[in-house]
Amino acid sequence: MMNAQSPILLVFDIGSLIAGEPKIWQQYKRVGRCYVPKVVLDAMQFIADRSAEPQQEKVAKEFLRFWPKSGWELTSVRGSHPKLQPAEGAAMSQQARVNLAIARCAYGMAQERREALVVFVCNTLPLLKRMEGLNQGNLCGITSAMLLQWCRANQQPQAVKQALQGMKTPTKTAGNTGGLKGRSPARKPPQKPAPRPSPARRSPPVVEEPEDDSAYPRDPRRGFRVKRDRPNILLRLGSGIVSLVMFAAIVGAIGFMWKMAFPESFNPFWQNQVQPILRKLPQ
């Protein structure tokens, strides 16, 4: 055995056996004990008798001759898992039913032999992916090429290394109290919540009040009193005079340009409309 603490159990499917030969099969025992599910042995017998592929028929007959003296073991274990159930209402082919039975056998062995690492040897990648999804710690899958490299180079595949490492790591169970039975774990005294920092107090708004409080109404939005602007009569009168002078200048400029450019229309307008108004103004 490669690992004295965790025995290696090899479980083969049909494709992994068809891809080998007697010399290769003999090397597999170097890394672990070899198991063949009963459904696989029955399939090899069927291929040896009725296969349409001459090469597969030849390999199957060689395996049946190798089997009695191989030291390999036959297993009929069958495990049950929700992911190893046929789809409801879907018709399954003969090959799919055989693959499902092989996967159940490998999973069942992992359930029965929890102290050992069950290595499922399979050349069907979708089936290997399906086995990985079972999340069984002592079950992993590799191809026949990986197994042959393992036997010849004495180097474990990465999937095997990870599974063995996971089996060595102790798992922590919930509610572990250090092995003391009948004692509840010590409870920590309730901690008082940390006092929250008090918000910084805002200083009251500065109230600038004049001597005569009644003359200045309060502005509630600002918190201080606002002084109203008193009207300046002279300033407003001067602004009005300036505006009037500017308006007169603009009107005079327009009239001058009108007279210079179109005297035939300006003279009647001036005599009939403007001069009567000017005569009425007080001297």
VENRAMO-V280894 format. One record per residue. N is the residue number from 1. RES is the residue in one letter. PHI is phi in whole degrees, 0 to 359 (NA if undefined). Layout:
<<N;RES;PHI> <N;RES;PHI>>
//
This chain:
<<1;M;NA> <2;M;281> <3;N;224> <4;A;293> <5;Q;282> <6;S;236> <7;P;299> <8;I;259> <9;L;243> <10;L;262> <11;V;241> <12;F;253> <13;D;257> <14;I;292> <15;G;297> <16;S;292> <17;L;280> <18;I;296> <19;A;282> <20;G;250> <21;E;203> <22;P;307> <23;K;295> <24;I;285> <25;W;299> <26;Q;293> <27;Q;283> <28;Y;296> <29;K;290> <30;R;292> <31;V;253> <32;G;176> <33;R;280> <34;C;256> <35;Y;234> <36;V;239> <37;P;298> <38;K;300> <39;V;295> <40;V;287> <41;L;296> <42;D;295> <43;A;293> <44;M;295> <45;Q;295> <46;F;295> <47;I;296> <48;A;294> <49;D;265> <50;R;226> <51;S;289> <52;A;276> <53;E;260> <54;P;299> <55;Q;294> <56;Q;295> <57;E;298> <58;K;295> <59;V;294> <60;A;296> <61;K;294> <62;E;296> <63;F;292> <64;L;295> <65;R;284> <66;F;285> <67;W;301> <68;P;301> <69;K;252> <70;S;284> <71;G;84> <72;W;286> <73;E;242> <74;L;263> <75;T;226> <76;S;237> <77;V;296> <78;R;220> <79;G;262> <80;S;233> <81;H;210> <82;P;303> <83;K;276> <84;L;247> <85;Q;245> <86;P;294> <87;A;294> <88;E;291> <89;G;78> <90;A;254> <91;A;283> <92;M;252> <93;S;284> <94;Q;297> <95;Q;296> <96;A;294> <97;R;294> <98;V;293> <99;N;297> <100;L;294> <101;A;293> <102;I;293> <103;A;297> <104;R;297> <105;C;294> <106;A;296> <107;Y;294> <108;G;296> <109;M;295> <110;A;296> <111;Q;289> <112;E;282> <113;R;249> <114;R;290> <115;E;280> <116;A;249> <117;L;262> <118;V;268> <119;V;254> <120;F;272> <121;V;264> <122;C;208> <123;N;258> <124;T;261> <125;L;299> <126;P;301> <127;L;289> <128;L;296> <129;K;298> <130;R;294> <131;M;290> <132;E;296> <133;G;287> <134;L;283> <135;N;57> <136;Q;265> <137;G;299> <138;N;258> <139;L;225> <140;C;216> <141;G;230> <142;I;219> <143;T;269> <144;S;294> <145;A;294> <146;M;295> <147;L;294> <148;L;295> <149;Q;296> <150;W;297> <151;C;291> <152;R;279> <153;A;261> <154;N;57> <155;Q;236> <156;Q;291> <157;P;298> <158;Q;300> <159;A;297> <160;V;291> <161;K;299> <162;Q;295> <163;A;294> <164;L;295> <165;Q;295> <166;G;293> <167;M;286> <168;K;283> <169;T;282> <170;P;290> <171;T;268> <172;K;272> <173;T;265> <174;A;291> <175;G;78> <176;N;288> <177;T;245> <178;G;78> <179;G;84> <180;L;268> <181;K;270> <182;G;79> <183;R;240> <184;S;277> <185;P;298> <186;A;299> <187;R;265> <188;K;283> <189;P;298> <190;P;298> <191;Q;270> <192;K;288> <193;P;296> <194;A;298> <195;P;296> <196;R;281> <197;P;296> <198;S;290> <199;P;296> <200;A;297> <201;R;285> <202;R;274> <203;S;288> <204;P;297> <205;P;297> <206;V;284> <207;V;255> <208;E;260> <209;E;250> <210;P;282> <211;E;295> <212;D;264> <213;D;289> <214;S;286> <215;A;276> <216;Y;233> <217;P;291> <218;R;274> <219;D;261> <220;P;293> <221;R;284> <222;R;258> <223;G;84> <224;F;223> <225;R;273> <226;V;247> <227;K;271> <228;R;281> <229;D;283> <230;R;272> <231;P;295> <232;N;251> <233;I;294> <234;L;295> <235;L;294> <236;R;291> <237;L;294> <238;G;294> <239;S;295> <240;G;293> <241;I;295> <242;V;298> <243;S;296> <244;L;294> <245;V;297> <246;M;294> <247;F;294> <248;A;294> <249;A;296> <250;I;294> <251;V;295> <252;G;296> <253;A;295> <254;I;296> <255;G;296> <256;F;296> <257;M;294> <258;W;295> <259;K;294> <260;M;289> <261;A;272> <262;F;228> <263;P;293> <264;E;293> <265;S;263> <266;F;287> <267;N;297> <268;P;298> <269;F;297> <270;W;292> <271;Q;288> <272;N;271> <273;Q;251> <274;V;273> <275;Q;298> <276;P;299> <277;I;289> <278;L;296> <279;R;292> <280;K;284> <281;L;292> <282;P;295> <283;Q;290>>
//
